[in-house]
Amino acid sequence: MGRKYLGEFEELVLLFVAVQAGQAYGISVMEALETEAGRSVNISAVHAALRRLEKKGFVRSDWSEATSSRGGRRKRLFTITQEGEAALVEIRTIRNQLWGRLPNLGTNLSFS
């Protein structure tokens, strides 16, 4: 099997799954994308990305217990896998190397 690539949106979703440490589910990832990344997305896009990541082996999912606060419904909780962690480390390494090769990027910008 060939190398599995991550798109930019999938990378963000995978990062939020990792940050949420076993408590990530569709709505929590969508809210994190909106509040922390400033990205307004619909829940179906998040669910599609989570399914792709699971198919690639970067996340796994399990059902939570049903709760009365959710009307007896369960959440599908996502956890990053070792393969997902390795993909994020590889991406970070490549990006850091490329950023390190950019001379003085941003030093001429004024933020006032």
N, CA, C and O atoms as CSV, one atom per row, in Angstrom:
chain,resi,resn,atom,element,x,y,z
A,1,MET,N,N,0.838,-1.170,0.000
A,1,MET,CA,C,0.000,0.000,0.000
A,1,MET,C,C,0.881,1.229,0.000
A,1,MET,O,O,1.940,1.241,0.627
A,2,GLY,N,N,0.439,2.285,-0.714
A,2,GLY,CA,C,1.212,3.507,-0.825
A,2,GLY,C,C,1.106,4.393,0.397
A,2,GLY,O,O,0.389,4.099,1.354
A,3,ARG,N,N,1.828,5.465,0.334
A,3,ARG,CA,C,1.833,6.443,1.420
A,3,ARG,C,C,0.465,7.114,1.527
A,3,ARG,O,O,-0.187,7.378,0.516
A,4,LYS,N,N,0.045,7.384,2.743
A,4,LYS,CA,C,-1.241,8.032,2.982
A,4,LYS,C,C,-1.000,9.502,3.242
A,4,LYS,O,O,-0.243,9.865,4.142
A,5,TYR,N,N,-1.639,10.342,2.462
A,5,TYR,CA,C,-1.445,11.785,2.583
A,5,TYR,C,C,-2.581,12.418,3.376
A,5,TYR,O,O,-3.698,11.904,3.423
A,6,LEU,N,N,-2.266,13.536,3.990
A,6,LEU,CA,C,-3.245,14.323,4.717
A,6,LEU,C,C,-3.431,15.658,4.020
A,6,LEU,O,O,-2.461,16.345,3.699
A,7,GLY,N,N,-4.676,16.017,3.791
A,7,GLY,CA,C,-4.972,17.359,3.328
A,7,GLY,C,C,-4.913,18.308,4.515
A,7,GLY,O,O,-4.843,17.871,5.664
A,8,GLU,N,N,-4.941,19.609,4.234
A,8,GLU,CA,C,-4.840,20.607,5.294
A,8,GLU,C,C,-5.999,20.496,6.280
A,8,GLU,O,O,-5.783,20.590,7.488
A,9,PHE,N,N,-7.222,20.298,5.792
A,9,PHE,CA,C,-8.382,20.166,6.670
A,9,PHE,C,C,-8.279,18.892,7.510
A,9,PHE,O,O,-8.553,18.913,8.710
A,10,GLU,N,N,-7.886,17.795,6.885
A,10,GLU,CA,C,-7.707,16.541,7.626
A,10,GLU,C,C,-6.638,16.697,8.704
A,10,GLU,O,O,-6.778,16.157,9.801
A,11,GLU,N,N,-5.577,17.428,8.395
A,11,GLU,CA,C,-4.518,17.652,9.380
A,11,GLU,C,C,-5.066,18.394,10.596
A,11,GLU,O,O,-4.781,18.019,11.734
A,12,LEU,N,N,-5.851,19.443,10.362
A,12,LEU,CA,C,-6.455,20.177,11.469
A,12,LEU,C,C,-7.382,19.286,12.296
A,12,LEU,O,O,-7.331,19.304,13.526
A,13,VAL,N,N,-8.215,18.518,11.628
A,13,VAL,CA,C,-9.129,17.611,12.337
A,13,VAL,C,C,-8.327,16.615,13.166
A,13,VAL,O,O,-8.659,16.362,14.325
A,14,LEU,N,N,-7.281,16.052,12.584
A,14,LEU,CA,C,-6.447,15.084,13.298
A,14,LEU,C,C,-5.764,15.731,14.501
A,14,LEU,O,O,-5.665,15.113,15.561
A,15,LEU,N,N,-5.296,16.956,14.348
A,15,LEU,CA,C,-4.693,17.669,15.473
A,15,LEU,C,C,-5.703,17.871,16.605
A,15,LEU,O,O,-5.365,17.689,17.774
A,16,PHE,N,N,-6.928,18.243,16.269
A,16,PHE,CA,C,-7.939,18.438,17.312
A,16,PHE,C,C,-8.339,17.123,17.968
A,16,PHE,O,O,-8.633,17.096,19.163
A,17,VAL,N,N,-8.354,16.039,17.211
A,17,VAL,CA,C,-8.606,14.719,17.817
A,17,VAL,C,C,-7.496,14.410,18.814
A,17,VAL,O,O,-7.767,13.937,19.918
A,18,ALA,N,N,-6.258,14.672,18.435
A,18,ALA,CA,C,-5.123,14.407,19.330
A,18,ALA,C,C,-5.203,15.273,20.582
A,18,ALA,O,O,-4.986,14.781,21.689
A,19,VAL,N,N,-5.510,16.548,20.419
A,19,VAL,CA,C,-5.579,17.476,21.551
A,19,VAL,C,C,-6.693,17.078,22.522
A,19,VAL,O,O,-6.545,17.229,23.735
A,20,GLN,N,N,-7.788,16.579,21.995
A,20,GLN,CA,C,-8.932,16.245,22.842
A,20,GLN,C,C,-8.782,14.879,23.526
A,20,GLN,O,O,-9.663,14.468,24.282
A,21,ALA,N,N,-7.703,14.197,23.272
A,21,ALA,CA,C,-7.266,13.012,24.025
A,21,ALA,C,C,-8.377,12.019,24.368
A,21,ALA,O,O,-8.684,11.791,25.538
A,22,GLY,N,N,-8.971,11.435,23.332
A,22,GLY,CA,C,-9.970,10.391,23.552
A,22,GLY,C,C,-11.374,10.902,23.792
A,22,GLY,O,O,-12.303,10.107,23.933
A,23,GLN,N,N,-11.550,12.215,23.841
A,23,GLN,CA,C,-12.875,12.807,24.064
A,23,GLN,C,C,-13.406,13.532,22.823
A,23,GLN,O,O,-14.399,14.255,22.906
A,24,ALA,N,N,-12.755,13.343,21.687
A,24,ALA,CA,C,-13.158,14.029,20.457
A,24,ALA,C,C,-14.357,13.337,19.828
A,24,ALA,O,O,-14.406,12.111,19.731
A,25,TYR,N,N,-15.306,14.130,19.409
A,25,TYR,CA,C,-16.437,13.645,18.615
A,25,TYR,C,C,-16.796,14.753,17.634
A,25,TYR,O,O,-16.256,15.855,17.729
A,26,GLY,N,N,-17.674,14.489,16.719
A,26,GLY,CA,C,-17.943,15.421,15.625
A,26,GLY,C,C,-18.162,16.857,16.054
A,26,GLY,O,O,-17.505,17.763,15.542
A,27,ILE,N,N,-19.077,17.079,16.986
A,27,ILE,CA,C,-19.399,18.439,17.414
A,27,ILE,C,C,-18.212,19.101,18.118
A,27,ILE,O,O,-17.950,20.284,17.900
A,28,SER,N,N,-17.495,18.354,18.956
A,28,SER,CA,C,-16.361,18.962,19.673
A,28,SER,C,C,-15.264,19.382,18.706
A,28,SER,O,O,-14.618,20.410,18.905
A,29,VAL,N,N,-15.054,18.592,17.662
A,29,VAL,CA,C,-14.044,18.948,16.650
A,29,VAL,C,C,-14.522,20.161,15.855
A,29,VAL,O,O,-13.739,21.070,15.579
A,30,MET,N,N,-15.806,20.178,15.484
A,30,MET,CA,C,-16.355,21.302,14.740
A,30,MET,C,C,-16.228,22.597,15.549
A,30,MET,O,O,-15.835,23.631,15.008
A,31,GLU,N,N,-16.560,22.541,16.844
A,31,GLU,CA,C,-16.456,23.723,17.697
A,31,GLU,C,C,-15.012,24.182,17.847
A,31,GLU,O,O,-14.742,25.383,17.856
A,32,ALA,N,N,-14.082,23.237,17.964
A,32,ALA,CA,C,-12.665,23.599,18.066
A,32,ALA,C,C,-12.181,24.257,16.774
A,32,ALA,O,O,-11.413,25.217,16.817
A,33,LEU,N,N,-12.621,23.750,15.645
A,33,LEU,CA,C,-12.252,24.358,14.367
A,33,LEU,C,C,-12.738,25.803,14.300
A,33,LEU,O,O,-12.038,26.686,13.802
A,34,GLU,N,N,-13.943,26.027,14.808
A,34,GLU,CA,C,-14.500,27.380,14.761
A,34,GLU,C,C,-13.804,28.311,15.749
A,34,GLU,O,O,-13.419,29.421,15.380
A,35,THR,N,N,-13.637,27.879,16.993
A,35,THR,CA,C,-13.102,28.772,18.020
A,35,THR,C,C,-11.591,28.910,17.974
A,35,THR,O,O,-11.068,30.004,18.185
A,36,GLU,N,N,-10.887,27.836,17.706
A,36,GLU,CA,C,-9.426,27.876,17.771
A,36,GLU,C,C,-8.752,28.110,16.426
A,36,GLU,O,O,-7.656,28.667,16.366
A,37,ALA,N,N,-9.410,27.683,15.341
A,37,ALA,CA,C,-8.794,27.857,14.024
A,37,ALA,C,C,-9.529,28.902,13.185
A,37,ALA,O,O,-9.100,29.229,12.079
A,38,GLY,N,N,-10.636,29.423,13.714
A,38,GLY,CA,C,-11.375,30.438,12.971
A,38,GLY,C,C,-12.012,29.926,11.699
A,38,GLY,O,O,-12.246,30.692,10.765
A,39,ARG,N,N,-12.298,28.620,11.654
A,39,ARG,CA,C,-12.874,28.002,10.455
A,39,ARG,C,C,-14.325,27.627,10.721
A,39,ARG,O,O,-14.608,26.830,11.616
A,40,SER,N,N,-15.224,28.184,9.967
A,40,SER,CA,C,-16.634,27.837,10.076
A,40,SER,C,C,-16.905,26.674,9.121
A,40,SER,O,O,-16.814,26.823,7.902
A,41,VAL,N,N,-17.236,25.523,9.688
A,41,VAL,CA,C,-17.484,24.325,8.878
A,41,VAL,C,C,-18.784,23.686,9.327
A,41,VAL,O,O,-19.239,23.903,10.450
A,42,ASN,N,N,-19.379,22.897,8.443
A,42,ASN,CA,C,-20.580,22.191,8.856
A,42,ASN,C,C,-20.203,20.806,9.375
A,42,ASN,O,O,-19.132,20.280,9.072
A,43,ILE,N,N,-21.085,20.246,10.143
A,43,ILE,CA,C,-20.804,18.974,10.813
A,43,ILE,C,C,-20.583,17.842,9.823
A,43,ILE,O,O,-19.812,16.924,10.105
A,44,SER,N,N,-21.240,17.886,8.670
A,44,SER,CA,C,-21.051,16.796,7.706
A,44,SER,C,C,-19.629,16.783,7.154
A,44,SER,O,O,-19.097,15.714,6.853
A,45,ALA,N,N,-19.004,17.951,7.015
A,45,ALA,CA,C,-17.609,18.007,6.559
A,45,ALA,C,C,-16.683,17.396,7.604
A,45,ALA,O,O,-15.733,16.689,7.267
A,46,VAL,N,N,-16.969,17.675,8.876
A,46,VAL,CA,C,-16.157,17.103,9.955
A,46,VAL,C,C,-16.323,15.594,9.995
A,46,VAL,O,O,-15.335,14.867,10.103
A,47,HIS,N,N,-17.562,15.110,9.911
A,47,HIS,CA,C,-17.797,13.669,9.926
A,47,HIS,C,C,-17.131,12.981,8.738
A,47,HIS,O,O,-16.585,11.888,8.883
A,48,ALA,N,N,-17.170,13.610,7.571
A,48,ALA,CA,C,-16.513,13.034,6.393
A,48,ALA,C,C,-15.004,12.941,6.612
A,48,ALA,O,O,-14.386,11.935,6.264
A,49,ALA,N,N,-14.411,13.990,7.190
A,49,ALA,CA,C,-12.964,13.973,7.463
A,49,ALA,C,C,-12.624,12.899,8.487
A,49,ALA,O,O,-11.632,12.188,8.328
A,50,LEU,N,N,-13.433,12.772,9.534
A,50,LEU,CA,C,-13.187,11.738,10.545
A,50,LEU,C,C,-13.276,10.341,9.939
A,50,LEU,O,O,-12.480,9.467,10.284
A,51,ARG,N,N,-14.235,10.122,9.040
A,51,ARG,CA,C,-14.344,8.817,8.368
A,51,ARG,C,C,-13.118,8.546,7.496
A,51,ARG,O,O,-12.598,7.430,7.486
A,52,ARG,N,N,-12.653,9.568,6.763
A,52,ARG,CA,C,-11.449,9.390,5.933
A,52,ARG,C,C,-10.243,9.067,6.798
A,52,ARG,O,O,-9.452,8.183,6.469
A,53,LEU,N,N,-10.104,9.792,7.911
A,53,LEU,CA,C,-8.969,9.540,8.808
A,53,LEU,C,C,-9.038,8.145,9.407
A,53,LEU,O,O,-8.009,7.496,9.593
A,54,GLU,N,N,-10.236,7.684,9.708
A,54,GLU,CA,C,-10.375,6.332,10.253
A,54,GLU,C,C,-10.042,5.294,9.181
A,54,GLU,O,O,-9.391,4.289,9.468
A,55,LYS,N,N,-10.486,5.536,7.957
A,55,LYS,CA,C,-10.185,4.617,6.859
A,55,LYS,C,C,-8.679,4.543,6.594
A,55,LYS,O,O,-8.159,3.486,6.237
A,56,LYS,N,N,-7.989,5.663,6.770
A,56,LYS,CA,C,-6.529,5.702,6.577
A,56,LYS,C,C,-5.782,5.094,7.763
A,56,LYS,O,O,-4.579,4.849,7.674
A,57,GLY,N,N,-6.484,4.848,8.870
A,57,GLY,CA,C,-5.836,4.273,10.045
A,57,GLY,C,C,-5.234,5.298,10.984
A,57,GLY,O,O,-4.469,4.937,11.878
A,58,PHE,N,N,-5.565,6.581,10.800
A,58,PHE,CA,C,-5.003,7.647,11.632
A,58,PHE,C,C,-5.784,7.868,12.916
A,58,PHE,O,O,-5.242,8.397,13.886
A,59,VAL,N,N,-7.047,7.471,12.936
A,59,VAL,CA,C,-7.874,7.531,14.140
A,59,VAL,C,C,-8.649,6.226,14.259
A,59,VAL,O,O,-8.818,5.486,13.290
A,60,ARG,N,N,-9.113,5.970,15.477
A,60,ARG,CA,C,-10.043,4.860,15.695
A,60,ARG,C,C,-11.208,5.429,16.496
A,60,ARG,O,O,-11.078,6.462,17.152
A,61,SER,N,N,-12.337,4.749,16.435
A,61,SER,CA,C,-13.495,5.265,17.160
A,61,SER,C,C,-14.159,4.158,17.965
A,61,SER,O,O,-14.108,2.977,17.621
A,62,ASP,N,N,-14.776,4.591,19.040
A,62,ASP,CA,C,-15.561,3.715,19.905
A,62,ASP,C,C,-16.784,4.500,20.346
A,62,ASP,O,O,-16.774,5.731,20.365
A,63,TRP,N,N,-17.827,3.782,20.697
A,63,TRP,CA,C,-19.039,4.428,21.179
A,63,TRP,C,C,-18.955,4.659,22.676
A,63,TRP,O,O,-18.510,3.792,23.429
A,64,SER,N,N,-19.391,5.845,23.101
A,64,SER,CA,C,-19.476,6.147,24.531
A,64,SER,C,C,-20.722,5.474,25.092
A,64,SER,O,O,-21.528,4.908,24.354
A,65,GLU,N,N,-20.859,5.545,26.389
A,65,GLU,CA,C,-22.081,5.065,27.028
A,65,GLU,C,C,-23.213,6.048,26.733
A,65,GLU,O,O,-22.982,7.247,26.574
A,66,ALA,N,N,-24.418,5.535,26.664
A,66,ALA,CA,C,-25.582,6.400,26.490
A,66,ALA,C,C,-25.797,7.201,27.771
A,66,ALA,O,O,-25.623,6.685,28.875
A,67,THR,N,N,-26.173,8.455,27.611
A,67,THR,CA,C,-26.416,9.296,28.782
A,67,THR,C,C,-27.809,9.905,28.686
A,67,THR,O,O,-28.335,10.129,27.596
A,68,SER,N,N,-28.392,10.166,29.851
A,68,SER,CA,C,-29.717,10.784,29.871
A,68,SER,C,C,-29.662,12.212,29.354
A,68,SER,O,O,-30.634,12.699,28.777
A,69,SER,N,N,-28.526,12.896,29.556
A,69,SER,CA,C,-28.399,14.267,29.071
A,69,SER,C,C,-28.426,14.332,27.547
A,69,SER,O,O,-28.717,15.383,26.977
A,70,ARG,N,N,-28.126,13.219,26.886
A,70,ARG,CA,C,-28.186,13.151,25.422
A,70,ARG,C,C,-29.420,12.382,24.962
A,70,ARG,O,O,-29.484,11.935,23.817
A,71,GLY,N,N,-30.393,12.230,25.845
A,71,GLY,CA,C,-31.624,11.531,25.462
A,71,GLY,C,C,-31.397,10.058,25.193
A,71,GLY,O,O,-32.082,9.465,24.359
A,72,GLY,N,N,-30.440,9.460,25.892
A,72,GLY,CA,C,-30.149,8.041,25.714
A,72,GLY,C,C,-29.254,7.728,24.527
A,72,GLY,O,O,-29.015,6.562,24.216
A,73,ARG,N,N,-28.761,8.759,23.869
A,73,ARG,CA,C,-27.884,8.540,22.711
A,73,ARG,C,C,-26.424,8.459,23.145
A,73,ARG,O,O,-26.033,8.974,24.192
A,74,ARG,N,N,-25.636,7.798,22.307
A,74,ARG,CA,C,-24.203,7.675,22.557
A,74,ARG,C,C,-23.435,8.589,21.608
A,74,ARG,O,O,-23.954,8.998,20.570
A,75,LYS,N,N,-22.197,8.903,21.974
A,75,LYS,CA,C,-21.296,9.659,21.115
A,75,LYS,C,C,-20.299,8.688,20.504
A,75,LYS,O,O,-19.908,7.700,21.127
A,76,ARG,N,N,-19.898,8.983,19.283
A,76,ARG,CA,C,-18.797,8.247,18.661
A,76,ARG,C,C,-17.528,9.034,18.969
A,76,ARG,O,O,-17.302,10.109,18.413
A,77,LEU,N,N,-16.701,8.486,19.863
A,77,LEU,CA,C,-15.471,9.157,20.307
A,77,LEU,C,C,-14.287,8.697,19.467
A,77,LEU,O,O,-14.142,7.512,19.167
A,78,PHE,N,N,-13.451,9.649,19.097
A,78,PHE,CA,C,-12.297,9.365,18.242
A,78,PHE,C,C,-11.000,9.550,19.015
A,78,PHE,O,O,-10.868,10.459,19.834
A,79,THR,N,N,-10.047,8.669,18.735
A,79,THR,CA,C,-8.728,8.688,19.348
A,79,THR,C,C,-7.688,8.569,18.239
A,79,THR,O,O,-7.872,7.809,17.288
A,80,ILE,N,N,-6.612,9.309,18.361
A,80,ILE,CA,C,-5.536,9.212,17.378
A,80,ILE,C,C,-4.801,7.887,17.583
A,80,ILE,O,O,-4.640,7.424,18.713
A,81,THR,N,N,-4.362,7.290,16.490
A,81,THR,CA,C,-3.589,6.042,16.539
A,81,THR,C,C,-2.100,6.355,16.443
A,81,THR,O,O,-1.711,7.499,16.209
A,82,GLN,N,N,-1.279,5.335,16.626
A,82,GLN,CA,C,0.171,5.528,16.462
A,82,GLN,C,C,0.492,5.970,15.046
A,82,GLN,O,O,1.377,6.798,14.835
A,83,GLU,N,N,-0.228,5.417,14.074
A,83,GLU,CA,C,-0.008,5.809,12.683
A,83,GLU,C,C,-0.390,7.282,12.472
A,83,GLU,O,O,0.274,7.996,11.721
A,84,GLY,N,N,-1.446,7.726,13.128
A,84,GLY,CA,C,-1.845,9.125,13.053
A,84,GLY,C,C,-0.820,10.032,13.694
A,84,GLY,O,O,-0.501,11.094,13.158
A,85,GLU,N,N,-0.297,9.616,14.850
A,85,GLU,CA,C,0.757,10.394,15.509
A,85,GLU,C,C,1.982,10.499,14.614
A,85,GLU,O,O,2.579,11.568,14.494
A,86,ALA,N,N,2.357,9.388,13.984
A,86,ALA,CA,C,3.525,9.384,13.100
A,86,ALA,C,C,3.307,10.326,11.917
A,86,ALA,O,O,4.235,11.013,11.492
A,87,ALA,N,N,2.090,10.361,11.388
A,87,ALA,CA,C,1.786,11.255,10.269
A,87,ALA,C,C,1.928,12.709,10.694
A,87,ALA,O,O,2.479,13.516,9.945
A,88,LEU,N,N,1.439,13.060,11.890
A,88,LEU,CA,C,1.561,14.434,12.373
A,88,LEU,C,C,3.018,14.817,12.618
A,88,LEU,O,O,3.426,15.936,12.306
A,89,VAL,N,N,3.797,13.903,13.169
A,89,VAL,CA,C,5.219,14.180,13.411
A,89,VAL,C,C,5.935,14.403,12.082
A,89,VAL,O,O,6.756,15.313,11.960
A,90,GLU,N,N,5.626,13.581,11.099
A,90,GLU,CA,C,6.251,13.730,9.782
A,90,GLU,C,C,5.899,15.081,9.160
A,90,GLU,O,O,6.767,15.764,8.616
A,91,ILE,N,N,4.633,15.459,9.241
A,91,ILE,CA,C,4.205,16.738,8.682
A,91,ILE,C,C,4.891,17.895,9.410
A,91,ILE,O,O,5.366,18.835,8.774
A,92,ARG,N,N,4.942,17.825,10.739
A,92,ARG,CA,C,5.590,18.885,11.515
A,92,ARG,C,C,7.066,18.999,11.140
A,92,ARG,O,O,7.584,20.106,10.989
A,93,THR,N,N,7.736,17.878,10.992
A,93,THR,CA,C,9.153,17.879,10.637
A,93,THR,C,C,9.378,18.543,9.285
A,93,THR,O,O,10.268,19.381,9.140
A,94,ILE,N,N,8.582,18.173,8.309
A,94,ILE,CA,C,8.715,18.756,6.967
A,94,ILE,C,C,8.451,20.257,7.006
A,94,ILE,O,O,9.201,21.043,6.428
A,95,ARG,N,N,7.377,20.647,7.693
A,95,ARG,CA,C,7.047,22.072,7.763
A,95,ARG,C,C,8.124,22.862,8.497
A,95,ARG,O,O,8.481,23.958,8.064
A,96,ASN,N,N,8.645,22.331,9.591
A,96,ASN,CA,C,9.698,23.023,10.334
A,96,ASN,C,C,10.945,23.201,9.481
A,96,ASN,O,O,11.586,24.251,9.520
A,97,GLN,N,N,11.286,22.173,8.711
A,97,GLN,CA,C,12.454,22.278,7.837
A,97,GLN,C,C,12.247,23.371,6.792
A,97,GLN,O,O,13.151,24.160,6.517
A,98,LEU,N,N,11.062,23.410,6.220
A,98,LEU,CA,C,10.783,24.422,5.202
A,98,LEU,C,C,10.728,25.827,5.800
A,98,LEU,O,O,11.274,26.765,5.218
A,99,TRP,N,N,10.077,25.985,6.952
A,99,TRP,CA,C,10.040,27.283,7.618
A,99,TRP,C,C,11.453,27.749,7.975
A,99,TRP,O,O,11.758,28.938,7.884
A,100,GLY,N,N,12.301,26.824,8.375
A,100,GLY,CA,C,13.670,27.170,8.731
A,100,GLY,C,C,14.498,27.655,7.554
A,100,GLY,O,O,15.518,28.318,7.739
A,101,ARG,N,N,14.069,27.332,6.363
A,101,ARG,CA,C,14.799,27.742,5.165
A,101,ARG,C,C,14.345,29.097,4.633
A,101,ARG,O,O,14.947,29.624,3.698
A,102,LEU,N,N,13.305,29.658,5.207
A,102,LEU,CA,C,12.812,30.963,4.758
A,102,LEU,C,C,13.553,32.066,5.492
A,102,LEU,O,O,13.440,32.185,6.712
A,103,PRO,N,N,14.300,32.864,4.771
A,103,PRO,CA,C,15.085,33.924,5.435
A,103,PRO,C,C,14.202,35.088,5.848
A,103,PRO,O,O,13.520,35.693,5.021
A,104,ASN,N,N,14.223,35.390,7.126
A,104,ASN,CA,C,13.593,36.603,7.663
A,104,ASN,C,C,12.125,36.749,7.286
A,104,ASN,O,O,11.649,37.868,7.092
A,105,LEU,N,N,11.424,35.678,7.182
A,105,LEU,CA,C,10.006,35.770,6.819
A,105,LEU,C,C,9.247,36.496,7.932
A,105,LEU,O,O,9.323,36.116,9.101
A,106,GLY,N,N,8.534,37.518,7.562
A,106,GLY,CA,C,7.721,38.274,8.509
A,106,GLY,C,C,8.413,39.401,9.202
A,106,GLY,O,O,7.764,40.159,9.922
A,107,THR,N,N,9.727,39.554,9.019
A,107,THR,CA,C,10.436,40.619,9.731
A,107,THR,C,C,10.130,41.994,9.153
A,107,THR,O,O,10.345,43.002,9.825
A,108,ASN,N,N,9.640,42.055,7.940
A,108,ASN,CA,C,9.326,43.359,7.314
A,108,ASN,C,C,7.850,43.710,7.453
A,108,ASN,O,O,7.395,44.705,6.888
A,109,LEU,N,N,7.114,42.921,8.182
A,109,LEU,CA,C,5.696,43.177,8.333
A,109,LEU,C,C,5.441,44.057,9.537
A,109,LEU,O,O,6.105,43.927,10.565
A,110,SER,N,N,4.494,44.939,9.412
A,110,SER,CA,C,4.106,45.803,10.521
A,110,SER,C,C,2.756,45.345,11.025
A,110,SER,O,O,1.803,45.236,10.254
A,111,PHE,N,N,2.670,45.075,12.319
A,111,PHE,CA,C,1.435,44.600,12.926
A,111,PHE,C,C,0.779,45.680,13.786
A,111,PHE,O,O,-0.021,45.354,14.663
A,112,SER,N,N,1.088,46.930,13.562
A,112,SER,CA,C,0.485,47.986,14.373
A,112,SER,C,C,-0.718,48.601,13.699
A,112,SER,O,O,-1.340,49.507,14.253
